[in-house]
Amino acid sequence: MKITATPGKTDSFTDVMGIKVGQAHDVGVNTGTTVIIPDNPIPMGVDVRGGGPGTRDTNALDPTCLVEEFHGLVLSGGSVFGLDAAGAVTEALSEKGIGFPFGPRALPVVPSAILFDLKNGGDKNWGAEAPYRRLGLEALNNLSTTVEHGRFGAGHGATAGGVQGGIASASLETEDGLIVSAIVAVNSFGPTVHDVPMEHGTIEMPKLGFVGTNTTIGAVVTNLKLDKAGCTRLAMMAQDGYARAIRPIHTPFDGDTVFAMATGDKEVSKDAMATTMAVAGTLAADCVAKAIEKAVKAA
């Protein structure tokens, strides 16, 4: 059986209904933050394969852990400092009453991943307060169904191999209404295969002097009804898009991370779920690879 998928309405991350993206960047610091907020709490999973990841609340995404639904996701530059963006977003959502009602305040759960862009020439002498809380709030205030591509958000200060990196998204939809989309901030150690054609036995390593200063981070979303375990499987399959578009990938110097979310608008029978997941995961990898190519071109 042959399954055909075509780009969604805008070929972007928000072609899956119920998702908004906000982005903000600081030209002087040469960095930025991307915030993803669902209209309603949704299941989420994650797959981390790089040897140098920087993340927040990813343990909560383990299918064996208590929390079943999540309120947002933050992708940011700034290495460890960039994790502050998720804290600011968490506090702002709580102020709006978004989160679990476990106490006197709403408790949002907002996982995050960061990339290293501290050696990209921007002014990092920010004093006692890094800019990422501000950038997180700015991105949250910029939520939209329009996703800007290139030097925006978490991709603003990124580099991909020896060229500028960036952020972009892509989507695919099947004839029966299955939609999968991806957004990726490309700050890879290795170059994209679009820029450096692959020759077997030859490896281009233009960022060798930037050991530990890399990472490609992103997310995929589908309209399927999945639980955390299903989202985790989707994230695992989506990572193959990294391997198809970047070489080398998943090195000791990268923190490559993919999150996966499901809005639940499309239900399939239990008997059809395994096959549908195989299709969704394959399309997710396709979207990731396409988003990586678009990000570097746009940058």
Wavefront OBJ file of the C-alpha trace (Angstrom):
o trace
v 0.000 0.000 0.000
v 1.347 3.390 -1.010
v 0.577 6.364 1.208
v 0.929 9.849 -0.235
v 1.408 12.992 1.823
v 1.605 16.560 0.606
v 2.671 19.775 2.366
v 0.043 21.249 4.665
v -1.750 24.516 4.048
v 1.233 26.690 5.001
v 3.930 23.976 5.136
v 4.682 25.041 8.693
v 4.478 23.851 12.289
v 1.069 25.372 12.995
v -0.688 23.460 10.226
v -1.694 21.176 13.089
v -4.602 23.046 14.619
v -4.422 24.134 18.254
v -0.732 25.127 18.347
v 0.812 28.585 18.406
v 4.455 29.660 18.170
v 6.077 32.822 19.514
v 9.627 33.956 18.826
v 11.934 36.698 20.089
v 15.591 37.530 19.601
v 18.220 40.011 20.705
v 20.380 41.261 17.840
v 23.119 42.624 20.125
v 23.493 39.408 22.101
v 22.931 37.368 18.911
v 20.553 34.880 20.478
v 16.866 34.129 20.789
v 14.018 32.007 22.139
v 11.087 30.122 20.642
v 7.949 29.313 22.658
v 5.326 26.725 21.651
v 1.977 26.830 23.426
v -0.984 24.498 22.787
v -4.524 25.824 23.100
v -5.132 23.066 25.656
v -2.759 20.823 27.667
v -1.516 17.943 25.507
v 0.626 14.790 25.822
v 4.310 15.175 25.008
v 7.319 12.914 24.623
v 11.032 13.468 24.013
v 14.062 11.752 22.525
v 17.580 12.943 23.420
v 20.511 11.493 21.475
v 23.330 14.014 21.531
v 26.157 13.652 24.019
v 25.873 17.163 25.469
v 22.198 18.012 26.045
v 20.779 20.880 28.063
v 17.165 20.337 29.079
v 14.520 21.086 31.709
v 11.651 18.852 32.889
v 12.355 16.124 30.344
v 12.123 13.459 33.068
v 8.451 14.384 33.454
v 7.965 13.247 29.843
v 8.887 9.663 30.720
v 5.749 7.555 30.130
v 6.190 6.008 33.600
v 5.981 9.392 35.348
v 2.871 11.025 36.804
v 2.219 14.060 34.595
v 0.171 13.163 31.515
v -0.297 16.537 29.806
v 1.878 19.594 29.301
v 1.259 23.284 28.907
v 4.074 24.527 26.709
v 7.554 24.014 25.317
v 10.533 26.349 25.101
v 13.475 26.113 22.690
v 16.231 28.615 23.359
v 19.746 29.709 22.652
v 22.033 30.613 25.518
v 23.195 27.237 26.812
v 22.380 26.890 30.539
v 21.341 30.544 30.715
v 18.655 29.877 28.102
v 16.793 27.578 30.483
v 15.686 30.734 32.317
v 13.294 31.401 29.444
v 11.202 28.374 30.430
v 11.040 29.623 34.025
v 9.668 32.962 32.877
v 7.113 31.295 30.614
v 6.047 28.982 33.439
v 5.473 31.918 35.773
v 3.558 33.886 33.145
v 1.264 30.948 32.361
v 0.625 30.454 36.078
v -0.387 34.113 36.353
v -2.990 33.410 33.666
v -4.309 30.416 35.609
v -2.850 27.884 33.174
v -1.557 24.711 34.820
v -2.514 22.006 37.285
v -4.643 23.198 40.240
v -2.488 21.512 42.890
v -2.229 24.479 45.273
v -2.766 28.218 45.616
v -1.243 28.754 42.159
v -1.693 26.990 38.841
v 1.313 24.753 38.152
v 2.241 24.700 34.454
v 4.700 22.082 33.212
v 6.854 23.565 30.449
v 9.778 21.397 29.278
v 12.689 23.063 27.524
v 15.868 22.433 25.562
v 18.722 24.800 24.783
v 21.486 25.127 22.214
v 24.939 26.666 22.647
v 25.387 30.001 20.872
v 27.718 31.752 23.332
v 30.693 31.877 20.926
v 28.908 33.440 17.967
v 30.290 36.951 18.343
v 27.351 38.577 20.121
v 27.762 40.715 23.230
v 27.521 38.260 26.109
v 28.533 40.766 28.801
v 24.990 41.032 30.110
v 25.975 41.423 33.758
v 24.091 39.747 36.576
v 20.921 39.078 34.586
v 20.936 37.127 31.331
v 18.383 38.177 28.694
v 16.510 34.880 28.491
v 13.706 35.572 30.952
v 12.934 38.693 28.953
v 13.168 36.809 25.667
v 10.896 34.055 26.972
v 8.227 36.585 27.908
v 8.594 38.444 24.610
v 8.211 35.203 22.690
v 5.155 34.291 24.767
v 3.615 37.661 23.922
v 4.337 37.061 20.218
v 2.296 33.859 19.927
v 0.908 33.384 16.437
v -0.035 30.754 13.881
v 2.572 32.307 11.571
v 6.053 30.818 11.977
v 8.988 32.927 10.849
v 11.924 31.089 9.288
v 15.623 31.868 9.289
v 17.376 34.006 11.921
v 14.497 34.060 14.385
v 13.850 32.757 17.873
v 16.115 29.970 19.044
v 17.779 29.914 15.638
v 18.837 33.565 15.639
v 22.401 32.967 16.813
v 22.826 29.431 15.487
v 25.509 28.048 13.191
v 25.248 24.841 11.157
v 28.640 23.374 10.480
v 30.556 26.253 8.923
v 27.542 28.351 7.861
v 24.745 30.273 9.540
v 22.035 28.188 11.134
v 18.464 29.168 11.830
v 14.985 27.898 12.527
v 12.257 26.652 10.184
v 9.259 24.355 10.063
v 7.481 22.041 7.657
v 4.332 19.918 7.508
v 2.847 16.950 5.674
v -0.766 15.773 5.408
v -2.143 12.473 4.115
v -5.317 12.044 2.099
v -7.182 10.730 5.152
v -6.364 13.801 7.273
v -3.306 12.736 9.270
v -1.124 15.827 9.783
v 2.436 15.924 11.089
v 4.627 19.010 11.340
v 8.078 19.903 12.663
v 10.029 22.947 13.820
v 13.818 22.790 14.163
v 16.519 25.198 15.357
v 19.690 24.114 13.579
v 22.946 24.709 15.462
v 24.663 21.505 14.472
v 28.283 20.432 14.870
v 28.201 18.829 11.444
v 27.173 20.591 8.234
v 23.864 19.874 6.582
v 24.153 17.438 3.690
v 22.516 20.067 1.485
v 25.630 22.243 1.927
v 28.243 19.483 1.889
v 27.404 16.514 -0.370
v 28.062 13.222 1.395
v 30.976 11.130 0.215
v 31.329 7.740 1.840
v 34.464 7.620 3.958
v 34.780 11.429 4.084
v 33.565 13.512 7.014
v 33.447 17.305 7.015
v 34.065 18.746 10.508
v 34.121 22.554 10.116
v 33.224 23.233 13.764
v 35.954 21.088 15.313
v 37.241 24.102 17.227
v 33.811 24.523 18.838
v 33.649 21.271 20.754
v 30.678 21.278 23.132
v 29.134 24.352 21.518
v 26.477 22.862 19.282
v 23.071 21.116 19.346
v 20.051 20.873 17.080
v 16.731 21.112 18.922
v 13.191 20.852 17.676
v 9.683 19.504 18.025
v 7.108 17.616 16.013
v 3.357 17.667 16.469
v 0.558 15.535 15.055
v -3.213 15.687 15.167
v -3.324 12.013 16.178
v -4.677 11.017 19.569
v -1.600 9.672 21.372
v -0.525 9.196 24.970
v 2.965 9.979 26.308
v 4.293 6.615 25.156
v 3.024 7.258 21.642
v 4.549 10.730 21.655
v 7.856 9.278 22.799
v 7.853 6.809 19.915
v 7.014 9.649 17.526
v 9.977 11.662 18.842
v 12.294 8.677 18.427
v 11.286 8.199 14.801
v 11.504 11.938 14.127
v 15.193 11.922 15.155
v 15.917 10.057 11.916
v 15.297 13.348 10.141
v 18.369 14.753 11.882
v 20.469 11.852 10.621
v 19.216 12.327 7.079
v 19.962 16.057 6.991
v 23.117 16.532 9.120
v 26.418 14.654 9.056
v 27.930 13.898 11.514
v 25.028 13.882 13.970
v 24.437 12.777 17.585
v 28.103 13.379 18.371
v 29.603 13.778 21.859
v 29.532 17.531 21.145
v 25.815 17.857 20.325
v 22.740 17.838 22.547
v 20.330 16.799 19.794
v 16.798 16.687 21.168
v 13.349 16.221 19.614
v 10.069 16.723 21.456
v 6.790 15.298 20.151
v 3.239 16.421 20.889
v -0.225 15.221 19.914
v -3.376 17.342 19.829
v -5.741 14.342 19.708
v -8.095 15.605 17.003
v -7.739 12.441 14.896
v -8.566 9.078 16.452
v -7.839 5.702 14.919
v -8.839 2.232 16.032
v -6.611 0.173 18.280
v -6.017 -2.274 15.430
v -4.858 0.513 13.124
v -2.699 2.360 15.632
v 0.595 0.548 15.043
v 0.431 1.087 11.286
v -0.686 4.688 11.724
v 2.196 5.334 14.120
v 4.631 3.958 11.546
v 3.255 6.404 8.997
v 3.229 9.344 11.431
v 6.789 8.677 12.559
v 8.045 8.427 9.000
v 6.329 11.682 8.071
v 7.768 13.297 11.217
v 11.294 12.396 10.099
v 10.505 13.765 6.635
v 9.288 17.041 8.151
v 12.357 17.340 10.384
v 14.740 16.824 7.461
v 12.814 19.327 5.353
v 12.732 21.897 8.178
v 16.509 21.626 8.621
v 17.100 22.319 4.939
v 14.656 25.240 5.010
v 16.278 26.699 8.137
v 19.755 26.861 6.635
v 18.478 28.194 3.315
v 16.422 30.892 5.056
v 19.357 31.894 7.270
l 1 2 3 4 5 6 7 8 9 10 11 12 13 14 15 16 17 18 19 20 21 22 23 24 25 26 27 28 29 30 31 32 33 34 35 36 37 38 39 40 41 42 43 44 45 46 47 48 49 50 51 52 53 54 55 56 57 58 59 60 61 62 63 64 65 66 67 68 69 70 71 72 73 74 75 76 77 78 79 80 81 82 83 84 85 86 87 88 89 90 91 92 93 94 95 96 97 98 99 100 101 102 103 104 105 106 107 108 109 110 111 112 113 114 115 116 117 118 119 120 121 122 123 124 125 126 127 128 129 130 131 132 133 134 135 136 137 138 139 140 141 142 143 144 145 146 147 148 149 150 151 152 153 154 155 156 157 158 159 160 161 162 163 164 165 166 167 168 169 170 171 172 173 174 175 176 177 178 179 180 181 182 183 184 185 186 187 188 189 190 191 192 193 194 195 196 197 198 199 200 201 202 203 204 205 206 207 208 209 210 211 212 213 214 215 216 217 218 219 220 221 222 223 224 225 226 227 228 229 230 231 232 233 234 235 236 237 238 239 240 241 242 243 244 245 246 247 248 249 250 251 252 253 254 255 256 257 258 259 260 261 262 263 264 265 266 267 268 269 270 271 272 273 274 275 276 277 278 279 280 281 282 283 284 285 286 287 288 289 290 291 292 293 294 295 296 297 298 299
